[in-house]
Amino acid sequence: MVYVTRGLVEVLLELARDAEPGEVTANLAVTPAGELSGAERLPADAPVFTDFYLPDSGGAVDAVFGVDLSTPSRQTQGRFVSHPQGDLAVSRTDDLHEAVFVAVPPWEEANLAAFDRRGRSRDLTVVDAEPPHESLP
């Protein structure tokens, strides 16, 4: 089972809508359900996808060297990719993570699916929970 917050789903679908006809890719991070407001029905240690890293971070380095240095890959457990012209499946050109979220038009929750790194479909549950508010020191 893969859990994701409704707020994250909405933001990712908006990113895909804004990028169309181009594709968008974003790294995704999890928060334990026990730290979320509204996820009390989930096991406290269940990972819930709550956060994303802007896909344009480090774009200049990526453009020159072809390497995304904006977010160390081990700090994210998932990746979101949009397929504006494709199928609701993992493609050969997608960068894979532990969990891969794929969306296709129309950019609605029903057109979002989760897969494992081998491209196998995973059950996806959208939860109405919010991550803790973070403040800058």
C-alpha positions as CSV (number, residue, x, y, z in Angstrom):
1,M,0.0,0.0,0.0
2,V,1.2,3.5,-0.9
3,Y,-0.1,6.5,1.0
4,V,-0.1,10.1,-0.2
5,T,-1.7,13.2,1.2
6,R,-4.5,14.8,-0.8
7,G,-2.7,18.1,-0.7
8,L,0.4,16.6,-2.3
9,V,-1.8,15.0,-5.0
10,E,-3.4,18.3,-5.8
11,V,0.0,20.1,-6.1
12,L,1.5,17.4,-8.3
13,L,-1.5,17.4,-10.6
14,E,-1.3,21.2,-10.8
15,L,2.4,21.0,-11.7
16,A,1.6,18.5,-14.5
17,R,-1.2,20.7,-15.8
18,D,1.0,23.8,-15.9
19,A,3.9,21.9,-17.6
20,E,1.7,20.4,-20.4
21,P,2.5,19.7,-23.2
22,G,5.9,19.1,-21.5
23,E,6.6,16.5,-18.8
24,V,7.4,17.2,-15.1
25,T,9.4,15.2,-12.7
26,A,9.6,15.8,-8.9
27,N,11.3,14.0,-6.1
28,L,8.9,13.0,-3.2
29,A,9.6,12.5,0.5
30,V,7.6,10.8,3.2
31,T,6.6,11.6,6.8
32,P,5.6,8.9,9.3
33,A,1.8,8.8,9.7
34,G,2.2,9.4,13.5
35,E,3.5,12.9,12.8
36,L,0.5,13.8,10.6
37,S,-2.7,15.5,11.7
38,G,-5.6,13.4,10.3
39,A,-3.8,10.1,9.7
40,E,-4.7,8.5,13.1
41,R,-6.2,5.5,11.4
42,L,-2.9,4.5,9.8
43,P,-0.1,2.7,11.7
44,A,2.1,5.4,13.3
45,D,5.2,4.2,11.4
46,A,3.5,4.0,7.9
47,P,5.3,6.2,5.4
48,V,3.0,8.8,3.9
49,F,4.2,10.8,0.9
50,T,3.8,14.5,2.0
51,D,6.4,16.6,0.4
52,F,8.0,17.3,-3.0
53,Y,11.2,19.1,-4.2
54,L,10.7,21.6,-6.9
55,P,11.6,20.0,-10.2
56,D,13.5,23.1,-11.4
57,S,15.9,23.2,-8.5
58,G,19.4,22.8,-9.8
59,G,18.2,23.1,-13.4
60,A,21.4,24.8,-14.6
61,V,23.6,22.0,-13.3
62,D,21.2,19.4,-14.7
63,A,21.2,21.1,-18.1
64,V,25.0,21.2,-18.4
65,F,25.9,17.9,-16.8
66,G,22.7,15.8,-17.0
67,V,22.7,15.1,-13.3
68,D,20.1,16.3,-10.8
69,L,22.1,17.6,-7.8
70,S,19.2,19.5,-6.2
71,T,18.1,16.7,-3.9
72,P,20.2,13.7,-2.9
73,S,18.4,10.6,-4.1
74,R,18.6,8.9,-0.7
75,Q,16.6,11.6,0.9
76,T,13.5,10.9,-1.2
77,Q,11.6,7.7,-1.4
78,G,9.5,8.5,-4.4
79,R,9.3,10.3,-7.7
80,F,6.4,11.9,-9.6
81,V,6.3,11.9,-13.4
82,S,3.7,13.2,-15.8
83,H,3.0,11.6,-19.1
84,P,1.1,14.2,-21.1
85,Q,1.1,12.0,-24.2
86,G,1.5,8.6,-22.7
87,D,0.0,5.7,-20.8
88,L,-0.7,5.5,-17.1
89,A,2.3,3.2,-16.6
90,V,6.0,3.5,-15.9
91,S,8.0,4.1,-19.1
92,R,11.6,3.1,-19.9
93,T,12.7,6.8,-19.7
94,D,11.3,7.4,-16.2
95,D,13.8,7.7,-13.3
96,L,12.8,5.1,-10.8
97,H,12.5,5.2,-7.1
98,E,11.0,3.0,-4.4
99,A,7.6,4.4,-5.4
100,V,6.8,6.0,-8.7
101,F,3.7,8.1,-9.2
102,V,2.5,8.6,-12.8
103,A,-0.2,10.9,-13.9
104,V,-1.8,11.4,-17.3
105,P,-4.4,13.9,-18.6
106,P,-7.0,14.9,-17.7
107,W,-5.0,15.9,-14.6
108,E,-7.4,14.4,-12.0
109,E,-6.9,12.1,-9.0
110,A,-8.4,9.2,-11.0
111,N,-5.6,9.5,-13.5
112,L,-2.8,9.1,-10.9
113,A,-1.3,5.7,-10.2
114,A,1.6,4.3,-8.1
115,F,4.1,1.7,-9.1
116,D,7.2,0.1,-7.7
117,R,10.6,0.4,-9.2
118,R,9.9,-2.5,-11.5
119,G,6.8,-0.9,-12.9
120,R,4.3,-3.1,-11.0
121,S,1.1,-1.4,-10.0
122,R,0.8,-0.6,-6.3
123,D,-2.4,0.1,-4.3
124,L,-2.7,3.9,-3.8
125,T,-4.6,5.5,-0.9
126,V,-5.1,9.3,-0.7
127,V,-5.4,10.4,2.9
128,D,-6.8,13.7,4.2
129,A,-3.9,14.4,6.5
130,E,-1.5,17.3,6.9
131,P,2.2,17.3,7.7
132,P,3.4,19.2,10.7
133,H,4.0,22.9,10.1
134,E,7.7,23.7,9.8
135,S,9.3,27.0,10.5
136,L,12.7,28.4,9.6
137,P,15.1,28.9,12.5
